């Protein structure tokens, strides 16, 4: 786990850092878009949600976009791992 994802913030602090109302962050927690305690990774997710909703994406669309983003990150990590394995075999 990275240092950024280990940092913990309260809902009020997270809301302030992300330019959101605390009630909005609580709603996103209730919807399952982020989980408490909030980490640095969750703050990045809150900022991403803010950008998407500012573009007019509803929460169902936000949920789909976040899921796709997580899948892309997992696939990129898998590709990096496979490339490392290939490099070991080639050497």
C-alpha positions, 0 to 999 in steps of 0.5 A: 500500500502506498503512503498516499493511500494510508493517510486518513482524513475526516469527512470534513477535512476531505470535503475541504481538500476536495472542494465539496460540502461535508454532506456531499462526501457523506452521501458519497460514502453512503452510496459506496463511492468511497469508504471510511476512513478516507485515505489519500486514494479516496481524496483522489476519487472524491476529486474525480467524482467532483470533476465528473459531476461538474461535467453533468455525469449522474452518480450511476455514471460516476460509479461506472466510470470509477469501476472502469478506472479501477479496472484499467489500473489493475490491468496496467499493474498486470501488464507491468508485472508480466513485462517484468517477468518477460525481462527476467526470462529474456536475461 
